[in-house]
Amino acid sequence: MTNKKRWYIAGALMLVLGVFVGLVLSSHLDIMSTLPAKSQVSSRSVEVLTQLSDALSEVATVATPSVVNISTTRVIKSRDETPFDLFDDPFFRRFFGDQLPHPNVPKERKEQSLGSGVIVSEDGYIVTNNHVIEKSQEIKVLLSNKRDYKAKLIGADPKTDIAVIKIDAKGLTALPWGDSNKLKVGEIVFAIGNPFGLNQTVTMGVIGAVGRANVGIADYEDFIQTDAAINPGNSGGALLNARGELVGINTAILSRTGGYQGIGFAVPSSMARQVMDDLVKHKKVVRGWLGVSIQEVTSDLAEEFGVKDLKGALVSGVMKGSPAEKAGIRQGDVILQYNGKAVEDTGHLRNMVSQTHIGSVVKIRLLRKKKEIEVEAVVAEQPKKLAEAAQGEEQAADDENAALAGLTVRELTPDLARRFGIAQGEKGVVIVRIEQNSRAFEAGMRPGDLILQIDQKDITTIEDYRKAVARIKAKDRILLLIRRKSEDLFVTIKPE
Protein backbone atom coordinates (compact mmCIF):
# COMPACT_ATOMS: atom_id res chain seq x y z
CA MET A 1 0.00 0.00 0.00
CA THR A 2 1.40 3.41 -0.97
CA ASN A 3 1.93 6.22 1.52
CA LYS A 4 -0.71 8.27 -0.24
CA LYS A 5 -3.42 5.63 0.35
CA ARG A 6 -2.42 5.30 3.99
CA TRP A 7 -2.90 9.03 4.46
CA TYR A 8 -6.38 8.90 2.89
CA ILE A 9 -7.50 6.06 5.14
CA ALA A 10 -6.08 7.70 8.26
CA GLY A 11 -7.79 10.99 7.39
CA ALA A 12 -11.17 9.28 6.90
CA LEU A 13 -10.88 7.50 10.23
CA MET A 14 -9.97 10.74 12.00
CA LEU A 15 -12.98 12.46 10.43
CA VAL A 16 -15.42 9.74 11.55
CA LEU A 17 -13.91 9.74 15.05
CA GLY A 18 -14.22 13.50 15.25
CA VAL A 19 -17.86 13.48 14.27
CA PHE A 20 -18.63 10.76 16.87
CA VAL A 21 -16.81 12.64 19.67
CA GLY A 22 -18.57 15.84 18.72
CA LEU A 23 -22.00 14.22 18.93
CA VAL A 24 -21.25 12.72 22.33
CA LEU A 25 -19.98 16.01 23.74
CA SER A 26 -22.91 18.01 22.35
CA SER A 27 -25.42 15.62 23.85
CA HIS A 28 -23.83 15.89 27.29
CA LEU A 29 -23.34 19.63 27.12
CA ASP A 30 -26.85 20.18 25.66
CA ILE A 31 -25.28 22.09 22.78
CA MET A 32 -27.77 20.64 20.27
CA SER A 33 -31.46 21.33 20.86
CA THR A 34 -34.31 19.42 19.23
CA LEU A 35 -36.52 21.72 17.20
CA PRO A 36 -40.25 21.03 17.63
CA ALA A 37 -42.05 19.70 14.58
CA LYS A 38 -44.37 22.17 13.01
CA SER A 39 -48.04 21.10 13.19
CA GLN A 40 -49.75 20.72 9.81
CA VAL A 41 -53.21 21.34 11.37
CA SER A 42 -54.44 24.91 11.12
CA SER A 43 -55.00 26.87 14.32
CA ARG A 44 -58.66 27.34 13.39
CA SER A 45 -59.21 23.58 13.09
CA VAL A 46 -57.42 22.97 16.38
CA GLU A 47 -59.61 25.56 18.08
CA VAL A 48 -62.85 24.11 16.68
CA LEU A 49 -61.93 20.53 17.58
CA THR A 50 -60.76 21.56 21.04
CA GLN A 51 -64.06 23.32 21.71
CA LEU A 52 -65.97 20.23 20.51
CA SER A 53 -63.83 17.95 22.69
CA ASP A 54 -64.37 20.18 25.72
CA ALA A 55 -68.13 20.23 25.10
CA LEU A 56 -68.37 16.43 24.82
CA SER A 57 -66.26 16.00 27.93
CA GLU A 58 -68.52 18.41 29.83
CA VAL A 59 -71.64 16.39 28.97
CA ALA A 60 -70.00 13.17 30.16
CA THR A 61 -68.68 14.76 33.35
CA VAL A 62 -72.04 16.26 34.31
CA ALA A 63 -74.04 13.08 33.61
CA THR A 64 -71.73 10.40 35.01
CA PRO A 65 -72.67 10.85 38.73
CA SER A 66 -76.30 10.01 37.86
CA VAL A 67 -75.48 6.53 36.56
CA VAL A 68 -75.17 3.83 39.23
CA ASN A 69 -73.92 0.28 39.48
CA ILE A 70 -76.58 -2.31 40.36
CA SER A 71 -75.70 -5.73 41.76
CA THR A 72 -78.34 -8.33 42.52
CA THR A 73 -78.36 -11.61 44.39
CA ARG A 74 -80.81 -14.46 44.17
CA VAL A 75 -80.81 -17.87 45.82
CA ILE A 76 -81.26 -20.90 43.57
CA LYS A 77 -82.53 -24.08 45.16
CA SER A 78 -81.40 -27.38 43.68
CA ARG A 79 -81.54 -30.97 44.78
CA ASP A 80 -78.68 -33.34 45.46
CA GLU A 81 -78.36 -35.64 42.47
CA THR A 82 -76.55 -38.44 44.37
CA PRO A 83 -77.32 -41.90 42.95
CA PHE A 84 -77.41 -43.49 46.40
CA ASP A 85 -81.19 -43.54 46.71
CA LEU A 86 -80.97 -46.79 48.69
CA PHE A 87 -79.54 -44.77 51.63
CA ASP A 88 -83.00 -43.23 51.97
CA ASP A 89 -84.35 -46.66 52.92
CA PRO A 90 -85.55 -46.74 56.59
CA PHE A 91 -83.41 -49.87 57.21
CA PHE A 92 -80.18 -47.96 56.57
CA ARG A 93 -81.48 -44.91 58.46
CA ARG A 94 -81.88 -47.08 61.60
CA PHE A 95 -78.15 -47.77 61.66
CA PHE A 96 -76.60 -44.67 60.16
CA GLY A 97 -79.10 -41.94 61.09
CA ASP A 98 -79.14 -38.55 59.34
CA GLN A 99 -75.43 -38.59 58.53
CA LEU A 100 -76.16 -40.25 55.22
CA PRO A 101 -76.79 -38.07 52.16
CA HIS A 102 -80.47 -37.45 51.59
CA PRO A 103 -81.36 -37.11 47.89
CA ASN A 104 -84.33 -34.84 48.51
CA VAL A 105 -82.71 -32.21 50.74
CA PRO A 106 -82.76 -28.85 48.93
CA LYS A 107 -79.42 -27.14 48.49
CA GLU A 108 -78.98 -23.46 47.91
CA ARG A 109 -76.52 -21.51 45.81
CA LYS A 110 -76.27 -17.78 45.34
CA GLU A 111 -76.11 -16.16 41.93
CA GLN A 112 -75.04 -12.58 41.38
CA SER A 113 -75.41 -10.29 38.40
CA LEU A 114 -74.33 -6.79 37.51
CA GLY A 115 -76.08 -4.01 35.65
CA SER A 116 -76.62 -0.27 35.57
CA GLY A 117 -79.30 2.20 36.58
CA VAL A 118 -80.13 5.88 36.20
CA ILE A 119 -81.05 8.25 39.02
CA VAL A 120 -84.11 10.21 37.86
CA SER A 121 -85.09 11.97 41.10
CA GLU A 122 -83.19 13.58 43.95
CA ASP A 123 -85.01 11.40 46.51
CA GLY A 124 -83.69 8.10 45.19
CA TYR A 125 -85.85 6.78 42.34
CA ILE A 126 -83.76 4.79 39.85
CA VAL A 127 -84.79 3.41 36.45
CA THR A 128 -83.17 0.24 35.12
CA ASN A 129 -84.04 -2.83 33.04
CA ASN A 130 -86.36 -5.52 34.32
CA HIS A 131 -83.88 -8.24 33.34
CA VAL A 132 -81.24 -6.62 35.58
CA ILE A 133 -83.27 -7.09 38.79
CA GLU A 134 -85.58 -9.94 37.76
CA LYS A 135 -86.08 -12.65 40.43
CA SER A 136 -83.50 -11.09 42.73
CA GLN A 137 -83.76 -11.39 46.52
CA GLU A 138 -81.40 -8.49 47.18
CA ILE A 139 -80.59 -5.37 45.18
CA LYS A 140 -77.59 -3.18 45.95
CA VAL A 141 -76.78 0.19 44.41
CA LEU A 142 -73.29 1.66 44.25
CA LEU A 143 -73.08 5.41 43.59
CA SER A 144 -70.25 7.19 41.79
CA ASN A 145 -68.98 8.46 45.18
CA LYS A 146 -68.51 4.81 46.29
CA ARG A 147 -71.43 4.91 48.74
CA ASP A 148 -73.67 1.87 48.55
CA TYR A 149 -77.33 1.31 49.47
CA LYS A 150 -79.85 -1.49 49.59
CA ALA A 151 -82.63 -0.80 47.12
CA LYS A 152 -86.34 -1.53 47.24
CA LEU A 153 -88.18 -2.73 44.15
CA ILE A 154 -91.02 -0.32 43.34
CA GLY A 155 -92.28 -2.18 40.30
CA ALA A 156 -91.26 -3.91 37.08
CA ASP A 157 -92.74 -4.26 33.61
CA PRO A 158 -91.36 -7.25 31.64
CA LYS A 159 -93.28 -6.18 28.53
CA THR A 160 -91.04 -3.12 28.07
CA ASP A 161 -88.11 -4.46 30.12
CA ILE A 162 -88.27 -1.46 32.47
CA ALA A 163 -88.08 -1.55 36.28
CA VAL A 164 -88.03 1.09 39.01
CA ILE A 165 -86.13 0.75 42.29
CA LYS A 166 -85.59 3.22 45.15
CA ILE A 167 -82.84 3.88 47.67
CA ASP A 168 -83.20 5.79 50.94
CA ALA A 169 -81.16 8.88 50.05
CA LYS A 170 -81.71 12.60 49.50
CA GLY A 171 -80.02 15.29 47.45
CA LEU A 172 -78.89 12.95 44.69
CA THR A 173 -77.80 14.14 41.26
CA ALA A 174 -80.65 13.26 38.91
CA LEU A 175 -80.59 13.26 35.13
CA PRO A 176 -83.21 15.44 33.43
CA TRP A 177 -85.59 13.65 31.06
CA GLY A 178 -85.19 14.41 27.36
CA ASP A 179 -87.74 14.07 24.57
CA SER A 180 -86.91 10.93 22.61
CA ASN A 181 -89.58 11.81 20.04
CA LYS A 182 -87.31 14.61 18.79
CA LEU A 183 -84.30 12.39 18.15
CA LYS A 184 -82.92 12.39 14.62
CA VAL A 185 -80.88 9.78 12.80
CA GLY A 186 -77.21 10.78 12.91
CA GLU A 187 -77.53 12.73 16.17
CA ILE A 188 -74.65 12.34 18.63
CA VAL A 189 -75.47 10.34 21.78
CA PHE A 190 -73.59 8.99 24.79
CA ALA A 191 -74.01 5.62 26.51
CA ILE A 192 -73.02 5.52 30.18
CA GLY A 193 -72.99 2.37 32.28
CA ASN A 194 -70.89 -0.27 33.99
CA PRO A 195 -69.79 -2.77 31.34
CA PHE A 196 -68.03 -5.79 32.85
CA GLY A 197 -68.15 -4.00 36.23
CA LEU A 198 -66.10 -1.02 34.98
CA ASN A 199 -68.00 1.78 36.71
CA GLN A 200 -69.10 4.96 34.91
CA THR A 201 -67.79 4.01 31.48
CA VAL A 202 -68.70 6.51 28.74
CA THR A 203 -68.96 5.68 25.04
CA MET A 204 -70.11 7.88 22.18
CA GLY A 205 -71.89 7.23 18.90
CA VAL A 206 -74.79 8.33 16.77
CA ILE A 207 -78.45 7.43 16.40
CA GLY A 208 -78.65 4.74 13.72
CA ALA A 209 -82.45 4.46 13.65
CA VAL A 210 -85.54 5.19 15.73
CA GLY A 211 -88.75 3.26 16.17
CA ARG A 212 -87.18 -0.18 15.83
CA ALA A 213 -89.77 -2.89 16.48
CA ASN A 214 -90.02 -6.65 15.94
CA VAL A 215 -86.52 -7.11 17.33
CA GLY A 216 -87.69 -9.89 19.65
CA ILE A 217 -86.38 -8.39 22.90
CA ALA A 218 -89.61 -7.23 24.55
CA ASP A 219 -93.36 -7.30 23.90
CA TYR A 220 -93.65 -3.54 23.34
CA GLU A 221 -90.74 -2.34 21.22
CA ASP A 222 -89.97 1.15 19.98
CA PHE A 223 -86.20 1.00 20.29
CA ILE A 224 -83.57 3.63 19.62
CA GLN A 225 -80.73 2.05 17.66
CA THR A 226 -77.22 3.36 18.25
CA ASP A 227 -73.61 2.45 17.55
CA ALA A 228 -72.44 3.80 20.92
CA ALA A 229 -70.68 0.78 22.44
CA ILE A 230 -72.96 -1.22 24.77
CA ASN A 231 -71.60 -4.33 26.49
CA PRO A 232 -72.70 -6.74 29.25
CA GLY A 233 -73.26 -4.64 32.37
CA ASN A 234 -74.47 -1.62 30.37
CA SER A 235 -78.07 -2.81 30.65
CA GLY A 236 -80.16 -0.22 32.49
CA GLY A 237 -77.65 2.58 31.85
CA ALA A 238 -78.26 5.99 30.33
CA LEU A 239 -78.42 7.06 26.70
CA LEU A 240 -77.91 10.84 26.57
CA ASN A 241 -78.29 13.47 23.90
CA ALA A 242 -75.82 16.33 23.39
CA ARG A 243 -77.67 18.41 26.01
CA GLY A 244 -77.01 15.83 28.70
CA GLU A 245 -80.66 14.75 28.84
CA LEU A 246 -81.84 11.17 29.33
CA VAL A 247 -83.33 10.01 26.03
CA GLY A 248 -83.13 6.25 26.51
CA ILE A 249 -82.41 3.30 28.80
CA ASN A 250 -79.76 1.01 27.28
CA THR A 251 -81.25 -2.46 27.01
CA ALA A 252 -79.65 -4.89 24.57
CA ILE A 253 -77.25 -5.47 21.71
CA LEU A 254 -77.61 -7.32 18.44
CA SER A 255 -74.72 -9.75 18.47
CA ARG A 256 -73.74 -13.19 17.18
CA THR A 257 -70.86 -13.47 19.66
CA GLY A 258 -72.35 -12.07 22.88
CA GLY A 259 -70.15 -8.96 22.70
CA TYR A 260 -70.57 -5.54 21.13
CA GLN A 261 -70.77 -5.61 17.31
CA GLY A 262 -71.88 -2.08 16.52
CA ILE A 263 -75.65 -2.26 17.08
CA GLY A 264 -77.26 -1.46 20.43
CA PHE A 265 -80.85 -0.76 21.47
CA ALA A 266 -82.33 1.55 24.10
CA VAL A 267 -85.90 1.97 25.35
CA PRO A 268 -86.90 5.55 24.44
CA SER A 269 -87.42 7.98 27.31
CA SER A 270 -91.03 8.63 26.26
CA MET A 271 -91.88 4.99 26.94
CA ALA A 272 -89.62 4.54 29.98
CA ARG A 273 -90.95 7.64 31.70
CA GLN A 274 -94.59 6.64 31.25
CA VAL A 275 -93.88 3.13 32.55
CA MET A 276 -92.07 4.60 35.56
CA ASP A 277 -94.94 6.98 36.36
CA ASP A 278 -97.44 4.11 36.23
CA LEU A 279 -95.30 1.87 38.42
CA VAL A 280 -94.81 4.59 41.03
CA LYS A 281 -98.47 5.68 41.09
CA HIS A 282 -100.35 2.44 40.42
CA LYS A 283 -97.77 -0.34 41.08
CA LYS A 284 -98.61 -1.59 37.58
CA VAL A 285 -98.55 -0.32 34.00
CA VAL A 286 -101.92 0.87 32.73
CA ARG A 287 -102.13 0.32 28.98
CA GLY A 288 -104.62 1.48 26.42
CA TRP A 289 -106.61 -1.10 24.48
CA LEU A 290 -108.68 -1.14 21.28
CA GLY A 291 -109.52 -4.85 21.08
CA VAL A 292 -108.30 -5.72 17.58
CA SER A 293 -106.06 -8.43 16.21
CA ILE A 294 -103.70 -6.98 13.61
CA GLN A 295 -101.14 -8.22 11.11
CA GLU A 296 -98.54 -6.74 8.79
CA VAL A 297 -99.48 -5.54 5.31
CA THR A 298 -97.52 -7.67 2.86
CA SER A 299 -97.19 -7.04 -0.88
CA ASP A 300 -99.94 -9.54 -1.68
CA LEU A 301 -102.27 -8.17 1.00
CA ALA A 302 -101.61 -4.59 -0.12
CA GLU A 303 -102.71 -5.50 -3.62
CA GLU A 304 -105.76 -7.38 -2.34
CA PHE A 305 -106.98 -4.59 -0.03
CA GLY A 306 -105.95 -1.66 -2.19
CA VAL A 307 -103.18 -0.28 0.03
CA LYS A 308 -100.89 2.07 -1.89
CA ASP A 309 -97.79 1.17 0.09
CA LEU A 310 -96.81 -1.39 2.72
CA LYS A 311 -97.66 0.81 5.69
CA GLY A 312 -100.57 0.39 8.06
CA ALA A 313 -102.00 -2.51 10.06
CA LEU A 314 -104.54 -4.98 8.73
CA VAL A 315 -107.37 -5.85 11.15
CA SER A 316 -107.69 -9.63 11.22
CA GLY A 317 -110.19 -9.74 14.10
CA VAL A 318 -112.33 -7.56 16.38
CA MET A 319 -113.20 -8.58 19.94
CA LYS A 320 -116.81 -8.43 21.04
CA GLY A 321 -117.65 -5.49 23.28
CA SER A 322 -114.29 -3.86 22.61
CA PRO A 323 -113.70 -0.15 21.86
CA ALA A 324 -112.95 -1.12 18.26
CA GLU A 325 -116.30 -2.89 17.82
CA LYS A 326 -118.15 0.03 19.37
CA ALA A 327 -116.34 2.40 16.99
CA GLY A 328 -117.42 0.34 13.96
CA ILE A 329 -114.03 -1.11 13.04
CA ARG A 330 -114.41 -4.33 11.03
CA GLN A 331 -112.34 -7.31 10.06
CA GLY A 332 -110.49 -6.49 6.83
CA ASP A 333 -110.08 -2.78 7.60
CA VAL A 334 -106.58 -1.37 7.26
CA ILE A 335 -105.69 1.17 9.96
CA LEU A 336 -103.74 3.96 8.22
CA GLN A 337 -103.68 6.66 10.91
CA TYR A 338 -104.11 6.70 14.67
CA ASN A 339 -104.96 10.02 16.29
CA GLY A 340 -103.46 11.96 13.37
CA LYS A 341 -100.23 9.94 13.15
CA ALA A 342 -99.43 7.59 10.27
CA VAL A 343 -99.25 3.91 11.23
CA GLU A 344 -95.96 2.45 10.00
CA ASP A 345 -96.60 -1.16 11.01
CA THR A 346 -98.28 -3.32 13.65
CA GLY A 347 -95.61 -2.68 16.29
CA HIS A 348 -95.96 1.07 15.82
CA LEU A 349 -99.75 0.89 16.27
CA ARG A 350 -99.48 -1.30 19.38
CA ASN A 351 -97.11 1.17 21.00
CA MET A 352 -99.30 4.17 20.24
CA VAL A 353 -102.44 2.48 21.56
CA SER A 354 -100.74 1.19 24.71
CA GLN A 355 -99.43 4.66 25.57
CA THR A 356 -102.82 6.35 25.12
CA HIS A 357 -104.51 7.53 28.32
CA ILE A 358 -107.55 5.54 29.33
CA GLY A 359 -110.80 7.26 28.31
CA SER A 360 -109.18 9.26 25.51
CA VAL A 361 -111.21 9.73 22.32
CA VAL A 362 -109.02 9.02 19.30
CA LYS A 363 -109.63 9.41 15.59
CA ILE A 364 -108.76 6.40 13.46
CA ARG A 365 -108.45 6.58 9.68
CA LEU A 366 -109.31 3.30 7.95
CA LEU A 367 -109.11 1.89 4.45
CA ARG A 368 -112.26 -0.16 3.84
CA LYS A 369 -112.98 -1.66 0.43
CA LYS A 370 -110.38 0.67 -1.07
CA LYS A 371 -112.07 3.78 0.36
CA GLU A 372 -110.80 5.84 3.31
CA ILE A 373 -113.15 6.52 6.22
CA GLU A 374 -112.64 7.94 9.72
CA VAL A 375 -114.09 6.68 13.01
CA GLU A 376 -113.73 7.65 16.67
CA ALA A 377 -112.93 5.21 19.46
CA VAL A 378 -112.76 5.57 23.25
CA VAL A 379 -109.61 3.83 24.45
CA ALA A 380 -110.17 1.44 27.38
CA GLU A 381 -107.79 -0.26 29.79
CA GLN A 382 -106.40 -3.58 28.67
CA PRO A 383 -108.35 -6.33 30.48
CA LYS A 384 -106.32 -8.08 33.16
CA LYS A 385 -107.02 -11.59 31.87
CA LEU A 386 -106.01 -10.61 28.36
CA ALA A 387 -102.73 -9.10 29.59
CA GLU A 388 -101.92 -12.22 31.62
CA ALA A 389 -102.74 -14.47 28.69
CA ALA A 390 -100.49 -12.52 26.35
CA GLN A 391 -97.62 -12.66 28.80
CA GLY A 392 -98.12 -16.38 29.26
CA GLU A 393 -98.09 -17.01 25.51
CA GLU A 394 -94.89 -15.17 24.71
CA GLN A 395 -92.90 -15.94 27.84
CA ALA A 396 -94.26 -19.35 28.71
CA ALA A 397 -90.97 -20.58 30.13
CA ASP A 398 -90.02 -17.55 32.19
CA ASP A 399 -91.70 -18.92 35.31
CA GLU A 400 -88.99 -19.77 37.85
CA ASN A 401 -90.58 -23.17 38.50
CA ALA A 402 -91.03 -24.06 34.83
CA ALA A 403 -89.06 -26.95 33.40
CA LEU A 404 -87.52 -24.69 30.76
CA ALA A 405 -86.94 -21.69 33.02
CA GLY A 406 -84.74 -19.01 31.52
CA LEU A 407 -86.10 -19.25 27.97
CA THR A 408 -88.08 -16.53 26.24
CA VAL A 409 -89.75 -17.83 23.11
CA ARG A 410 -91.84 -16.44 20.29
CA GLU A 411 -93.80 -17.97 17.48
CA LEU A 412 -91.72 -17.62 14.33
CA THR A 413 -92.55 -14.58 12.17
CA PRO A 414 -90.90 -13.32 8.94
CA ASP A 415 -89.16 -10.57 10.93
CA LEU A 416 -87.73 -13.03 13.48
CA ALA A 417 -86.73 -15.37 10.65
CA ARG A 418 -84.76 -12.56 9.00
CA ARG A 419 -83.19 -11.55 12.31
CA PHE A 420 -81.90 -15.04 13.10
CA GLY A 421 -81.18 -16.16 9.55
CA ILE A 422 -83.92 -18.81 9.49
CA ALA A 423 -85.00 -20.04 6.07
CA GLN A 424 -88.33 -18.93 4.64
CA GLY A 425 -91.21 -21.34 5.11
CA GLU A 426 -90.00 -22.65 8.47
CA LYS A 427 -92.53 -23.05 11.27
CA GLY A 428 -92.14 -23.44 14.98
CA VAL A 429 -91.21 -21.58 18.14
CA VAL A 430 -87.93 -19.66 18.20
CA ILE A 431 -85.80 -18.80 21.24
CA VAL A 432 -85.35 -15.01 21.35
CA ARG A 433 -83.61 -14.78 24.73
CA ILE A 434 -81.96 -17.20 27.17
CA GLU A 435 -80.48 -16.71 30.62
CA GLN A 436 -76.84 -17.75 30.78
CA ASN A 437 -77.29 -19.52 34.13
CA SER A 438 -80.22 -21.62 32.96
CA ARG A 439 -80.17 -25.38 32.36
CA ALA A 440 -81.15 -24.82 28.71
CA PHE A 441 -78.10 -22.61 28.17
CA GLU A 442 -75.85 -25.16 29.85
CA ALA A 443 -77.28 -27.80 27.52
CA GLY A 444 -76.12 -25.74 24.54
CA MET A 445 -79.32 -23.98 23.44
CA ARG A 446 -78.97 -20.46 22.04
CA PRO A 447 -81.10 -17.55 20.77
CA GLY A 448 -82.21 -18.28 17.21
CA ASP A 449 -82.72 -22.00 17.84
CA LEU A 450 -86.01 -23.20 16.37
CA ILE A 451 -87.81 -25.66 18.67
CA LEU A 452 -89.36 -28.37 16.49
CA GLN A 453 -90.24 -31.00 19.10
CA ILE A 454 -90.48 -31.43 22.86
CA ASP A 455 -90.47 -35.05 24.00
CA GLN A 456 -91.15 -36.13 20.40
CA LYS A 457 -94.28 -33.95 20.18
CA ASP A 458 -94.32 -31.50 17.25
CA ILE A 459 -94.18 -27.82 18.23
CA THR A 460 -95.55 -25.42 15.61
CA THR A 461 -97.28 -22.78 17.74
CA ILE A 462 -96.93 -21.07 21.12
CA GLU A 463 -99.96 -23.05 22.30
CA ASP A 464 -98.18 -26.32 21.42
CA TYR A 465 -95.17 -25.14 23.40
CA ARG A 466 -97.23 -24.20 26.47
CA LYS A 467 -99.04 -27.54 26.51
CA ALA A 468 -95.78 -29.45 26.16
CA VAL A 469 -94.14 -27.54 29.01
CA ALA A 470 -97.20 -28.04 31.22
CA ARG A 471 -96.91 -31.81 30.82
CA ILE A 472 -93.32 -31.94 32.04
CA LYS A 473 -92.84 -33.02 35.65
CA ALA A 474 -90.15 -31.73 37.97
CA LYS A 475 -87.89 -34.79 37.68
CA ASP A 476 -88.46 -35.51 33.99
CA ARG A 477 -85.63 -35.40 31.51
CA ILE A 478 -86.62 -33.32 28.48
CA LEU A 479 -85.79 -34.31 24.91
CA LEU A 480 -85.90 -31.46 22.41
CA LEU A 481 -85.41 -31.39 18.67
CA ILE A 482 -84.09 -28.04 17.52
CA ARG A 483 -83.03 -26.62 14.16
CA ARG A 484 -79.92 -24.43 14.04
CA LYS A 485 -78.64 -23.06 10.72
CA SER A 486 -80.65 -25.64 8.75
CA GLU A 487 -79.25 -28.50 10.85
CA ASP A 488 -81.46 -30.57 13.18
CA LEU A 489 -80.08 -31.40 16.63
CA PHE A 490 -81.38 -33.35 19.63
CA VAL A 491 -80.84 -31.73 23.06
CA THR A 492 -81.57 -33.19 26.48
CA ILE A 493 -82.25 -31.09 29.56
CA LYS A 494 -82.75 -32.26 33.13
CA PRO A 495 -84.75 -29.62 35.03
CA GLU A 496 -83.96 -28.59 38.58
C-alpha positions, 0 to 999 in steps of 0.5 A, a space after each residue: 500500500 502506498 503512503 498516499 493511500 495510507 494518508 487517505 485512510 487515516 484521514 477518513 478514520 480521523 474524520 469519523 472519530 471527530 464526528 462521533 466525539 462531537 456528537 457525544 460532547 454536544 449531547 452531554 453539554 446540551 449544545 444541540 437542541 431538538 426543534 419542535 415539529 411544526 403542526 400541519 393542522 391549522 389553528 382554526 381547526 385545532 380551536 374548533 376541535 378543542 371546543 368540541 372535545 371540551 363540550 363532549 367531555 362536559 356532557 360526560 362529566 355532568 351526567 356520570 354521577 347520575 349513573 349507578 352500578 346495580 348488583 343483585 343476588 338471588 338464591 337458587 334451590 337445587 336438589 342433590 343428584 346423588 345416585 345413592 337412593 338406597 340410603 334413603 331406605 328406613 333400614 339404613 337410616 336405623 343404623 346410620 341416622 341422618 349422617 347419610 346423604 339425603 337425595 331430597 334435601 334442597 341445596 342453595 346456591 347464590 347467583 349474582 349479576 351486575 347491571 346499571 341504573 339511572 337516578 331520575 329523582 333527587 329522593 332516590 328513584 332509579 330506572 333500570 331494566 327488568 332483566 337486571 333485577 328480575 327474580 332477585 332477593 337483594 338489590 344493591 346500588 353503588 353510587 359514583 362516590 362509592 357509597 352503597 345502598 340497599 334498594 327496594 323494588 317499586 315495580 317492574 314491567 317485563 313487557 317493556 323491560 323497564 323496572 323502578 327501584 328506590 334507595 333511601 337517600 336525599 339530594 342525589 344528582 338526577 338526570 333530566 328527562 329528554 324528549 326521545 320523540 325529537 331524536 334524529 338519525 345521525 344525532 350524537 349520543 352517549 351511553 353511560 354504564 358499567 360494562 363488565 363491572 367497569 363503573 361509569 364508562 362513557 362511550 359515544 356514537 350516533 343514532 342509527 335508527 328510531 322506532 325499531 320494532 319486531 326485534 324480539 327483545 320485549 313485547 312492546 318495542 320502539 327502540 332507539 338504535 345506536 352504535 355507541 358501544 354497549 356491552 354486558 353490564 351496560 343494561 339499564 344505563 343511560 343514553 344521553 343526547 348532546 344536552 345531557 338529557 336522558 333520552 333512553 335506557 340502554 337495554 340490549 345489543 344485536 350480536 352473534 358473539 355475545 359482545 358488542 358488534 356495533 348495534 345497540 338498542 335503548 328503550 326511548 325515554 317517552 316509553 320509559 318515563 310513562 312506565 315509571 310513572 305508572 309503576 310509582 303511582 299504580 304499582 302496575 302499567 296501565 295500557 290502552 286497548 282497542 280490542 283488535 287483532 292486527 297483522 302486517 301488510 304484505 305485498 300480496 295483501 296490499 294488492 288485495 286490499 288496495 293499500 298504496 304502500 306497505 304501511 298500516 295494520 290490517 285488522 284480522 279480528 275484532 273482539 266483542 264489546 271492545 272499543 274497536 267494535 263500538 267504533 265500527 271497526 271491522 275485520 279487513 279494515 286497514 288502519 292507516 292513521 291513529 290520532 293523526 299519526 301515520 301507522 308504519 306497522 303493527 308494532 308502531 300501532 301497538 305502541 301508540 295504543 298502549 301509551 294512550 290515556 284511558 278514556 281518551 277519544 281518538 280518531 282512526 283513519 281506515 281503508 275499507 274496500 279501497 275507500 278511506 273513512 274515519 271513526 272515533 274510538 274511546 280507548 279502554 284499559 287492557 283487560 287483566 285476563 287478556 294481559 296475563 294471557 299474552 304474557 303467558 303465551 310469549 314468555 311461557 318458560 319464564 316462570 322460575 318453576 317451569 321446566 324450561 326456566 330461563 327461555 323466552 320464546 316467540 312464534 316464528 314470524 318473517 321478521 324473526 326469521 330474518 333476524 336469526 337467519 332462518 329459512 323462509 317457510 319454516 314453522 315453529 317456536 324460536 328462542 329469542 332470549 336465554 339466561 346464561 345460568 339456565 339449564 337450557 343454556 348449559 345444555 347448549 341452546 342459544 337464541 335463534 334455535 327453532 324448537 321443532 319437538 319437545 319429548 317427540 311432540 311436534 311444536 308449531 305454535 306457542 300453544 303447542 309449546 305451552 301444553 308441552 311444558 305443562 306436561 313436564 314433571 319436575 324430575 323428567 328429563 326433556 328431549 328437544 329437537 331443535 333446528 340451528 342453521 338448517 341443521 337438526 339437533 337433539 338436546 336433552 335437559 334435566 330440570 332442577 
